[in-house]
């Protein structure tokens, strides 16, 4: 029996929430703050962490450029999406293995694994985002993502609190291996659930003709695309500054190994709160306005995080910062999805990630060098100002007409 469009949309929406919840648990476990704490435990210094971050972002740039040439066929994108989730298991497995090898080998192992994870994540993000209009109404995207992130965050809180308890009695990598094992299980489950996605029935899809690279470059360089991509370039600069919040904080506040697990607890709790906050905001204001408000709050907190020396006050500020960072991370893709027509969505999606990754990789490297000469607070002041400008441009660009 053929499903009605309404039933198909509801089933796709349920599958999307389930996949986002399960894969979100894995993403929270593999979040930046927790991974950086693990790398520091393995003996990574500031320079190694700088190179690690720059490598990830550089790989993302090439992956997003390649993904711009993906065939915009629904079923092809679905296969790519499932495969990239499955292959992402390499990252947590390699991180776990890095705890049992010499430090110099661990550096290369973790960096290469993270690079592959970033490469696959780039394809996954573009494929998922390009499928969305064919799964359910665009207007449902923001609330669906918020709901899924909140549920996934609650599950991850339980996991991370348990891990924090274990780490008090474990000086080795056992707790990390447990968490990485959970993330592998979540990734495998979400890859299987991708099969639940159903598209509108129709004839066989034929790949459209691809425009030459010369025409593609000319199109991206046009004034229209430059305006559309500029806030994402600025967001990458801000992300580069945010990247150094945790390493800078660890230099200001003394944390035991068990206390370092608080980073993931704060991260997932703020994900839940930020998701609920966006669900409330999206009913009252447009995605562009939500982006501007969230970047303004983040910018105000960034320099305070850089100079805070009290660990309790730091985690309180970090919670508020991450909460509004979550709002911006939902409102920006929501604004893009609801303001970009179908025929431009794949190119805009891939190129906005290229812009963001390019500026992020460049400024992670620049900021890493600058931190050897100046205090982190100046980096945060500059990055925060750029983040506010990003929010202002988003407010002007996003009209939520779709």
Number of C-alpha atoms within 10 A of each C-alpha: 3 8 12 9 14 10 11 18 20 14 18 21 20 16 20 24 23 19 23 22 26 26 25 27 26 25 18 23 26 19 16 17 23 21 17 22 20 19 21 16 15 19 14 19 12 17 13 16 21 20 17 23 24 25 19 22 27 20 21 27 25 15 22 28 18 14 23 20 15 20 17 21 16 20 16 15 21 20 14 18 23 21 17 21 24 18 17 24 21 14 24 25 17 18 24 21 15 22 21 13 13 10 14 12 13 22 21 14 18 23 23 17 21 24 22 20 22 22 23 23 20 25 25 23 17 26 29 18 19 25 23 17 18 16 22 20 14 18 15 12 21 22 20 17 19 28 20 22 29 22 20 27 26 18 17 25 21 13 18 22 15 13 19 21 14 16 21 13 10 14 11 12 17 15 21 22 17 14 19 22 16 16 26 21 14 21 25 18 17 23 21 14 16 20 12 13 19 18 17 14 9 6 6 8 11 9 11 9 7 11 9 8 10 8 11 14 10 10 14 16 13 10 10 10 16 13 14 20 23 16 26 27 24 23 25 29 28 30 22 28 27 18 20 24 20 19 18 19 21 15 11 17 15 13 14 10 16 16 14 20 21 18 21 25 25 21 26 31 21 24 27 23 23 28 29 18 17 28 19 13 16 18 10 11 11 17 30 25 22 25 29 23 17 25 27 19 18 25 23 16 19 26 20 16 24 24 16 17 16 12 16 11 12 18 18 12 18 22 22 18 23 22 28 26 21 23 28 25 15 24 27 23 17 25 26 24 26 23 18 19 14 14 9 10 21 24 24 22 23 26 24 24 23 28 22 25 29 22 23 29 25 16 21 28 19 15 21 23 14 15 16 11 8 11 13 24 19 16 23 26 20 16 26 27 18 23 28 25 18 24 26 19 20 27 21 11 17 23 17 17 12 13
